[in-house]
Amino acid sequence: MKLGTQPKQARAAQAWRYAARTIATYRDRYGITGDAPLGASADTDMQKIDAARARAAVDRLRDLSHDRDRTSRRPAPRHAAGRTL
């Protein structure tokens, strides 16, 4: 499973690592080895709760990647020419 690249900003990197650990813990607890982030559907109520937490972590990783892509594609700021108020 690919998690993407860890962001360089400290706060985003910390959030990325926390989400990655949450997903890794879920996968380890339920013996998931395939490419799907959360494996097959949850069987028990406890696994469903854990799967919801892991799904939120997957979404968080995607959000962090999306924010990173958006900031890297921002055009360079233009400097105003002449006097401004």
N, C-alpha and C positions, 0 to 999 in steps of 0.2 A: 504494500500500500504506500503510495506517495503522499507525503504531507506538505510538499512545497518547501520553499526555502525560508528559513527563519529570518524575520525582519531585522534590520540593523539598529533601529531605534530601541533604546533600552526597555521602555514600557511595553512596546509592541512585542519585542522579543520575549519578555517575561510572560506575557499573555499567550504567545505562541507555544512556549515550552509547557505551560500549565495545561493547555488544551491537548498538546501532543501526549503528555503523561496520562491525562484522563483517558484518551483513546487507547493508549498502550495498556493501561491497567484493565480496561474493559476486555480487550482482546485476550490478554493473558488469563484473566479470571474465567472466561468462557471458552478458552482453547481455540480461538479463531486464528486460522493460519492463511486463509485465502486472501485475495486481492480486495474484496469488498470491505470497506472500513468497519462495518459492524456485523458482518457475517449474515447468517440466516435470521429469520424472524425470531424474536424472543419467545421462550416457552413459558417461563414462570413469571409471576407478578414481580418478583425481585429483579429478574433479568430485564423486564420491561422498564422498570424504574432506572436501572443502570444504563439500559440502552438509550433512554431519553437523555440522560446526562451525557453519554458519549455522542449522541446525535447533536446536542448543543455544542459540544467541543468541535465536532467536524464543521458545523456551521461557522463557529468562531474562526477556525483556521481559514475557511473560505473568505470570510469577511476581511481578515487580516491580509490575505493575498490580494483581494480586490482593492483594498485601500492602498496597498503597496503598488499595484499596477497603475492605479489612478494617479498617485503622486509621481510616479516615474514618467508618466506620459504628459504631465503638465508642461505647457509651453513656458519657455523662459520669460520672466517678467520684462515688460518693455519699460524703458526709462523715458520719462516725459522730457520732451524737448522744450526749451524756453521756460518762461516763468509760469508758475501755477499759483493758485490762491490757496 
